[in-house]
Amino acid sequence: MNSLATPARWERIVLPLLVLLACLALWYFSVRWTKTRVFPSPFEVGKGIKELMHKQVLWGDIIDSLRRVAIGFGTAAILGVPLGLILGWYPAANQVVNPLLQILRPISPLAWIPVTILLFGIGDHAATSLIFLGAFFPIVVACIDGVSNVPAVYRRAGRNFGLTPVQLLLRVVFPAALPQIIVGLRIALGIAWLVVVAAEMVAVDSGLGYLVIDSRNSGKRYDLVVAAMLLIGIIGLCLDLFIRSVEHFKSVRWGFRHDS
């Protein structure tokens, strides 16, 4: 049953490509049938991407967006993972902090835009702060849940081998919780990429988000708007594939429990 449900290698490559080609064809013929002069065709978007590359602004915008995500997401991971491990390891501390987390967690990062601009002004600090806020809470919650869901038998086995509480946390509990932590990191990275695009529309003057709003405002260049949107989606896919590849490391895979 499992072998029948698992797609072959060629299916994982060919079928997504066929879906992509079908979507491009639908896009192209929809533009032709409606004869719209506003929404661009795939060929016009391709020309827009070439224009951006010729002007040597595209790579700079991509690098700026990735740099802001790396700073905001990296800071959230550096602070959020240890905090989540500690709160998951000490339930009493989690009970004290959890109400505050549950109050702040549902607040959209975009709602913090006026506050971050007030504190940091217009620039990278405001954008990276918004990215940090968007990624921090999913990481903390994933770490807390990961530690809490580690089977008790793992902890008892570690204690039987004479591990100290710190050794037990770092050498047993953390590796066992790592798959769930990686899922949290994956979700947080997706949120961070969403937030950077929105933040760049209001808080900075570079990046893919700024490219979208600037192309709209300067001449209504919707071919460049759609080109930037496609690039945002493609880079987001690449980031997701990158973090998913971490799940295949041997030090991570042992934490997954597969059904027999």
Secondary structure, DSSP 8 states (H G I E B T S, - for coil): -HHHHS--HHHHHHHHHHHHHHHHHHHHHHHHHHT-SSS--HHHHHHHHHHHHHTT-HHHHHHHHHHHHHHHHHHHHHHHHHHHHHHHH-HHHHHHHHHHHHHHTTS-GGGGHHHHHHHH-SSHHHHHHHHHHHHHHHHHHHHHHHHHTS-HHHHHHHHHTT--HHHHIIIIIHHHHHHHHHHHHHHHHHHHHHHHHHHHTTS-S-SHHHHHHHHHHTT--HHHHHHHHHHHHHHHHHHHHHHHHGGGSHHHHTT-----
